[in-house]
Amino acid sequence: MARELEDYVAERGLARHEQILPDDFVQWIFPRLVAHRRPRYEAIAQRFGYTVDAREAETVRDDTDFLALTAAAIERCAGKTRTGFEPETRRPCL
C-alpha cells in the first residue's frame, strides 16, 4: 500500500500526503485493489463457488431472498460433488 500511496501522490502532483483528498484516493485505489485481489477471489470461486443467473440475482430484495437464491444454486449442484463443481471441469456447476 505504501508504494501505491507514493504513486498516487506523484500522479496527482502533490507535495505532501496531507494534500490527499480521501474521496479521490478511494476512487483511484479501489480498481487497483480489485485487480490485485481478483486472482485470489477467482481461485476461491473455482474451488468453492456456485453460479447464479443475473436474472435470478435481480430478484433479491433482502437477506431471505439471498439465502433462498443461495440454497437454490447449491441444490442445482446436488450430486455433482461435495464442493458444487462438475468433477471433470472443476468449474462451478450451473
Backbone as a ProteinNet text record, in pm:
[ID]
protein_1_A
[PRIMARY]
MARELEDYVAERGLARHEQILPDDFVQWIFPRLVAHRRPRYEAIAQRFGYTVDAREAETVRDDTDFLALTAAAIERCAGKTRTGFEPETRRPCL
[TERTIARY]
81.9	0	86.9	203.4	290.1	332.9	363.5	403.8	289.1	168.6	52.3	27.7	46.9	27.8	127.7	251.4	352.9	320.4	271.1	229.7	118	22	-91.1	-42.9	41	92.2	167	251.3	327.2	235.6	139.9	48.6	-35.4	-73.5	-157.1	-73.6	57.9	144.4	135.1	113.3	100.9	239	254.8	381.9	387.1	270.5	265.6	146.2	158.7	48.3	-75.2	-55.6	-169	-260.1	-212.2	-291.4	-385	-373.2	-456.7	-603.6	-685.4	-830.8	-881.4	-933.3	-972.6	-1065.5	-1167.7	-1261.8	-1193.2	-1103.9	-1031.5	-938.3	-871.4	-780.9	-857	-971.9	-1051	-1092.6	-1135.7	-1173.9	-1054.4	-937.9	-816.9	-768.5	-772.2	-714.3	-806.6	-937.9	-1030.4	-1011.5	-1005.8	-985	-853	-752.2	-623.6	-633.4	-707.4	-726.9	-802.4	-905.6	-983.6	-895.2	-818.1	-730.1	-627.9	-576.4	-478.4	-539.9	-663.6	-729.4	-800.1	-824.5	-901	-847.5	-716.5	-669	-704.2	-697.8	-734.8	-882.9	-965.9	-1109.9	-1145.3	-1080.3	-1107.6	-1067.1	-955.4	-912.4	-1013	-1063.9	-1165.6	-1292.5	-1333.3	-1455.4	-1440.4	-1324.2	-1304	-1312.9	-1276.9	-1278.1	-1411.4	-1474.8	-1592.5	-1714.7	-1706.7	-1812.9	-1933.5	-2041.8	-2164.6	-2203.1	-2269.5	-2308.8	-2458.3	-2494.5	-2635.8	-2654.3	-2770	-2804.4	-2832	-2788.3	-2808.9	-2957.6	-3043.1	-3187.3	-3240.3	-3181.6	-3219.7	-3172.2	-3050.8	-2994	-3072.4	-3128.6	-3206.5	-3329.2	-3376	-3498	-3471	-3344.1	-3310.2	-3343.5	-3428.9	-3470.7	-3418.4	-3387.6	-3346.4	-3266.8	-3230.8	-3147.9	-3219.7	-3349.9	-3425.7	-3418.5	-3436.4	-3425	-3284	-3182.8	-3044.4	-3018.8	-3066.1	-3046.9	-3121.2	-3240.1	-3316.2	-3242.8	-3187.1	-3111	-2987.5	-2919.1	-2801.4	-2837.7	-2944.6	-2988.6	-3026.8	-3092.1	-3131.3	-3007.7	-2905.3	-2782.6	-2714.3	-2711.4	-2649.9	-2730.4	-2862.1	-2948.2	-2927.5	-2912.5	-2889.2	-2762.2	-2670.1	-2542.4	-2543.2	-2650.8	-2657.1	-2621.7	-2536.5	-2497.6	-2378.1	-2334.3	-2217.2	-2091	-2060	-1951.5	-1985.1	-1912.7	-1937.4	-1915.5	-1820.9	-1792	-1877.7	-1962.2	-2051	-1993.6	-1883.5	-1823.5	-1845.7	-1856.8	-1862.5	-1725.7	-1718.2	-1587.9	-1490.9	-1539.1	-1447.5	-1394.6	-1460	-1417	-1363.4	-1399.2	-1366.4	-1419.9	-1525.8	-1591.7	-1719	-1761.9	-1887.5	-2000.3	-2082.3	-2194.3	-2301.5	-2379.2	-2482.5	-2616.8
-119.1	0	126.3	120.1	237.8	279.8	179.6	211.6	276.3	223.8	281.9	424.4	448.1	582	679.2	636.5	721	743.5	639.1	653.6	755.4	748.7	841.2	985.6	1006	1140	1195.5	1112.8	1157.2	1185.2	1093.6	1109.7	1235.5	1268.2	1386.4	1514.3	1499.6	1616.3	1682	1602.3	1656.4	1668.4	1769.9	1790.6	1714.5	1695.4	1630.3	1536	1435.2	1340	1408.6	1514.5	1586.9	1647.6	1658.2	1716	1614.2	1490.9	1385.7	1411	1403.3	1411.4	1268.2	1233.8	1094.4	1034.9	1107.9	1053	1025.2	1115.4	1094.8	975	961.2	848.1	715.8	710.2	586.6	550.5	648.4	620.9	576.2	626.8	589.7	450.2	418	292.2	172.6	192.5	80	-13.9	35.5	-57.9	-134.1	-72.5	-139.9	-250.6	-224.6	-327.5	-447.4	-420.2	-528.8	-609.7	-540.7	-611.5	-696.9	-645	-719.1	-844.8	-832.8	-943.3	-1042.1	-1000.5	-1085.5	-1228.4	-1252.1	-1391.2	-1473.1	-1411.4	-1482.5	-1518.5	-1420.8	-1446.3	-1551.3	-1547.3	-1646.4	-1786.1	-1796.5	-1926.8	-1981.5	-1895.6	-1937.6	-1980.9	-1902.6	-1935.5	-2066.6	-2090.5	-2215.2	-2335.7	-2315.9	-2428.6	-2444.1	-2331.9	-2338.8	-2266.6	-2208	-2120.6	-2189.7	-2117.3	-2157.7	-2044.9	-2078.7	-1979.3	-1954.9	-1827.5	-1789.9	-1702.4	-1708.9	-1629.2	-1485.3	-1389	-1248.4	-1216.1	-1280.6	-1254.9	-1300.7	-1409.9	-1454.7	-1354.2	-1306.9	-1213.4	-1082.5	-1041.6	-917.7	-922.6	-1042	-1055.3	-1046.7	-1045.7	-1043.6	-906.8	-907.5	-783.4	-772.4	-888.6	-887	-1013.2	-1029.2	-1143.2	-1276.8	-1279.1	-1402.4	-1445.2	-1349.4	-1379.6	-1426.8	-1363.3	-1402.1	-1545.8	-1581.1	-1717.6	-1818.4	-1781.6	-1870.9	-1889.3	-1782.4	-1790.8	-1879.4	-1861.8	-1942.7	-2089.8	-2118	-2256.4	-2318.4	-2242.5	-2294.1	-2327	-2242.5	-2269.1	-2395.3	-2412.9	-2532.4	-2656.7	-2645.6	-2758.9	-2802.3	-2704.7	-2738.5	-2821.1	-2804.3	-2874.7	-3007.6	-3037.7	-3160.1	-3280.3	-3364	-3484.5	-3466.3	-3344.3	-3323.3	-3354.7	-3272.9	-3301.6	-3230.8	-3264.5	-3201.1	-3050.4	-3004.2	-2861.1	-2790.3	-2863.9	-2799.9	-2784.8	-2852.4	-2840.5	-2966.2	-2946.6	-3060.5	-3126.7	-3253.8	-3319.1	-3307.3	-3318.5	-3319.9	-3181.2	-3075.1	-2941.7	-2857.8	-2892	-2812.2	-2670.6	-2654.3	-2525.1	-2526.5	-2408.8	-2406.7	-2464.7	-2547.9	-2602.6	-2495.9	-2506.1	-2405.5	-2449.2
0	0	0	63	68	-72.4	-157.5	-294.6	-370.8	-353.2	-420.7	-373.3	-245.4	-191.5	-254.7	-267.8	-331.4	-479	-547.7	-687.7	-700.7	-610.7	-613.8	-594.3	-494.2	-464.5	-586	-646.6	-763.9	-882.5	-906.1	-1019.5	-1007.2	-885.9	-862.9	-846.5	-842.2	-828.4	-692.2	-589.5	-453.8	-389.8	-307.4	-238.1	-106.4	-44.4	87.2	93.5	178.5	197.9	254.2	326.8	386.8	280.9	157.8	49.2	-15.8	22.8	-36.3	-3.8	-106.1	-88	-71.8	44.8	70.9	-34.4	-76	-174.2	-307.8	-348.8	-474	-462.9	-349.3	-330.2	-335.4	-271.7	-272	-414.1	-491	-629.5	-712.5	-680.8	-753	-714.1	-584.7	-536.1	-554.7	-550	-549.6	-668.9	-793.5	-905.9	-894.4	-838.4	-821.1	-716.5	-610.2	-507.8	-563.8	-640	-700.3	-795	-878.2	-972	-897	-787.5	-708.3	-645.1	-601.2	-531.2	-623.5	-748.2	-841.3	-850.5	-865.4	-873.5	-748.6	-632.5	-508.9	-509.3	-545	-547.5	-651.3	-767.8	-871.1	-826	-754.8	-703.8	-603.1	-517.7	-420.5	-494.1	-593.3	-668.5	-744.2	-802.3	-875.1	-782.7	-659.7	-566.2	-493.1	-457.6	-371.1	-426	-544.6	-592.9	-651.6	-655.1	-721.7	-815.9	-923.2	-1021.8	-1013.2	-1018.1	-1025.4	-1148.2	-1205.3	-1321.2	-1276.2	-1354.8	-1320.5	-1304.9	-1384.1	-1372.2	-1236.8	-1184.8	-1050.8	-946.3	-962.1	-864.4	-859.7	-971.8	-976.6	-886.1	-855.4	-775.5	-625.3	-585.5	-443.2	-384.9	-280.9	-215.1	-72.9	-12.5	128	158.8	285.1	323.1	302.8	318.9	298.3	151.9	60.2	-82.3	-117	-57.2	-84.4	-40.3	77.6	126.7	39.2	-6.6	-95.5	-228	-282.4	-406.9	-388.7	-277.9	-248.9	-235.5	-163	-145.7	-279.5	-365.5	-496.8	-580.7	-575.1	-650.7	-600	-470	-411.9	-449.5	-444.1	-480.3	-623.7	-715.2	-856	-872.7	-781.3	-790.6	-715.4	-648.1	-568.8	-654.8	-600.5	-670.9	-762.3	-783.6	-870.2	-790.8	-691.3	-597.7	-468	-364.4	-235.3	-242.4	-324.5	-333	-436.6	-509	-604.3	-742.8	-774	-904.7	-986.2	-1114.3	-1203.3	-1199.1	-1164.2	-1142.2	-1258.2	-1380.6	-1493.7	-1530.9	-1492.5	-1533.6	-1418.2	-1295.3	-1176.8	-1188.1	-1266.4	-1279.2	-1195.8	-1148.1	-1072.8	-1156.9	-1095.5	-1171.7	-1185.3	-1290.3	-1320	-1273.5
[MASK]
++++++++++++++++++++++++++++++++++++++++++++++++++++++++++++++++++++++++++++++++++++++++++++++

